[in-house]
């Protein structure tokens, strides 16, 4: 966490919409545009156990988590295993649409954390959403979308 972090005014929260996550933040990240302050840190989230993600977020982001939700850019990959378990995709997939045109700009996938390994695992109440930018929306400045956007939510 930044040593010189400002005290944020009461009531100020980072609560982006799905359209803002995909159409603004993820698009800017994939274009290589830098943020003036770090609101969404980059982290390979599968190297960490779910409950460690809030600590990592607060260490890396300029805006502290409220303890219920945190956001990360994560390098794209298919491996979703942690040391103690794995993230399993649910059947829920949803299109993210631009509010002005209704055009599909991305996709949201829901995942649930399972503790243990495949045959002996048990489902937990920890959830995450992964957002991807649609390739047909990507501009010529984005040749290979190498990052996904992840939103992790605590069960509390």
Protein Blocks (a to p, Z undefined) as FASTA:
>chain_A
ZZklccddehiacdddfklmmmmmmmmmmnopacfbdfbdcddfklpcfklmmmmmmmmp
mbdcehlaccddddddfblcdfkbccdddfbdcddddfklopafbdcddddddedjfklg
ccdfbdcddddddfklpcfklmbccbdcdddddfZZ
